[in-house]
Amino acid sequence: MSLLQEKILLRVDQERKLFKVPRVSFTSQEVLEAEREVIFNKCWLYLGHTSEVTKLGQFVTRTVGGRNIVFSRDMENNVNAFLNTCPHRGATVVRDRAGVAKSFQCFYHGWVFGIDGGLKSQPGVESYCESINQNGEVDLPRVPRLEEYRGFWFICFNKEAVSLFDYLGNAREYIDLVVDHSEAGMEVVGGTQEYSIRANWKLLVENSIDGYHAATTHASYLDYLKGTAGALAAVPLKGFGVDLGGGHAVIQYSAPWGRPIAQSIPAWGETGKQDVDRLLADLTERFGEERARRIALTNRNLLIFPNLIINDIMAITIRTFYPLAPNYQHINGWALAPIGENEWARKNRLENFLEFLGPGGFATPDDVEALQQCQTGYDNAREAAWNDISKGMGREIPAMDDEVQMRAFWTQWNLMLSNSNNQD
């Protein structure tokens, strides 16, 4: 009998305050196939940011939920998402990563499509019936659902899904805190960071919202901060975790590093302090003191179920990741910043981004090593069957280094796979 047939997904003992996750969920091909069907085919998935397609004719291509997608703004100023496959014989139509164009030509047989996805011309058109595209059958196929929240565009392959607004639910509050950094809006800076990890995708979900590992896994970074003028020694890593419902979760906390939005550090000198003071004053005028200080001085690691992470910490990172195999995943990351911030703030923001969050920074190599070591343990020690994610269970207000946020993810994961199994 299979894992899903037996429904051995989670073991939760509310009386003893124990929460156990089966390690086979990190190694099973059957589980991965079920995740693709009931999670990645049915949940809202992050596609891109408005700032990536601001010009008429601008487009980017990327892979989302196992599909190649064209994300574009057409000549009528509409944002679109198409499957990047020719309706004629299936070839990839748009092979550039990004650009500006009025039309795309499939290199295989020369069919031409507009930036809006509509078929424009076909070689040998006289050999086709006049009604071949009467109902758009041979336009580039549109993604079933495309919706936006405050500049963040999502797609969904399930036509019957709830609206994006409802799907995001309580997570919208934390997206708002990020977007409200700037009255002018936010923008993706530069290109995409891409890398792979030989570990299950759910390990990166856990790691991204795990405050428990920081003191040990990232000890070298914290020691580095203590040894420079680049930190506020009196500010501890301290905060709380929140289950936001629907699998979404967040940790919010104070930290010793500088935040170009409005938390200065000694290394930035008087210029940096004056700039940060000005930003905080502007936030206070717009939102009042309490919300301004929350935007400026608190850090957030936000999970949008199933696989979008927004890190609003010493810099802002958007990160998605998709499984290629039970023990292998591909990650994309983007830096987000306020539109129109000055040269000093942008420079320090990007330095922070690369120093800690980039693939060669302090954090990511440590995390990659940790996750790959976990995967090795799962693959090579099958007799050790369960992970414990019980820390802080039963606390009225879980700390940021408790594990309520991982339990939020796993509870939704369990619900979706269990419901799928019940329908079989």
QUIWO-V68603 format. One record per backbone hydrogen bond with DSSP energy under -1.0 kcal/mol. CO is the residue of the C=O (numbers start at 0). NH is the residue of the N-H. Records with the same first field share a line. If there is no record, write none. Layout:
CO = NH, NH
This chain:
1 = 5
2 = 7
6 = 8
8 = 21
10 = 19
12 = 16, 17
17 = 12
18 = 388
19 = 10
20 = 386
21 = 24
22 = 25
23 = 26, 27
27 = 31
28 = 32
29 = 33
30 = 34
31 = 35
32 = 36
33 = 37
34 = 38, 39
38 = 42
44 = 154
47 = 152
48 = 51
49 = 52
54 = 57
56 = 100
57 = 72
58 = 98
59 = 70
61 = 68
63 = 66
66 = 63
67 = 83
68 = 61
69 = 81
70 = 59
71 = 79
72 = 56
73 = 76
77 = 73
79 = 71
80 = 142
81 = 69
82 = 84
85 = 89
90 = 85
96 = 60
98 = 58
101 = 114
103 = 112
105 = 109
110 = 105
111 = 119, 120
112 = 103
113 = 116
116 = 139
117 = 113
120 = 111
121 = 124
123 = 126
124 = 127
128 = 131
130 = 133
132 = 135
135 = 138
140 = 82
144 = 155
146 = 153
148 = 151
150 = 49
151 = 148
152 = 46, 47
153 = 146
154 = 44
155 = 144
157 = 160
162 = 166
163 = 167
164 = 168
167 = 170
168 = 171
170 = 174
171 = 175
172 = 176
173 = 177
174 = 178
175 = 179
177 = 180
178 = 181
184 = 338
186 = 336
192 = 332
194 = 330
196 = 198, 328
199 = 202
200 = 204
201 = 205
202 = 206
203 = 207
205 = 208
206 = 209
212 = 216
213 = 217
215 = 218
217 = 221
218 = 222
219 = 223
220 = 224
221 = 225
222 = 226
224 = 227
228 = 266
231 = 234
235 = 237
237 = 253
238 = 399
239 = 251
241 = 249
244 = 247
247 = 243
248 = 302
249 = 241
250 = 300
251 = 239
252 = 298
253 = 237
255 = 231
258 = 261, 262
262 = 258
264 = 267
265 = 268
267 = 271
268 = 272
269 = 273
270 = 274
271 = 275
272 = 276
273 = 277
274 = 278
275 = 279
276 = 280
277 = 281
278 = 282
279 = 283
280 = 284
281 = 285
282 = 286
283 = 287
287 = 291
288 = 292
289 = 293
290 = 294
291 = 295
292 = 296
293 = 297
298 = 252
299 = 311
300 = 250
301 = 309
302 = 248
303 = 307
307 = 303
308 = 318
309 = 301
310 = 316
311 = 299
314 = 312
315 = 335
316 = 310
317 = 333
318 = 308
319 = 331
321 = 329
324 = 327
327 = 323, 324
328 = 196
329 = 321
330 = 194
331 = 319
332 = 192
333 = 317
334 = 188
336 = 186
337 = 340
341 = 345
342 = 346
343 = 347
344 = 348
345 = 349
346 = 350
347 = 351
348 = 352
349 = 353
350 = 354
351 = 355
352 = 356, 357
354 = 361
355 = 362
357 = 360
362 = 366
363 = 367
364 = 368
365 = 369
366 = 370
367 = 371
368 = 372
369 = 373
370 = 374
371 = 375
372 = 376
373 = 377
374 = 378
375 = 379
376 = 380
380 = 383
382 = 384
384 = 22
386 = 20
389 = 392
390 = 402
391 = 394
397 = 240
398 = 401
402 = 406
403 = 407
404 = 408
405 = 409
406 = 410
407 = 411
408 = 412
409 = 413
410 = 414
411 = 415
412 = 416
413 = 417
414 = 418
415 = 419
416 = 420
417 = 421
418 = 422
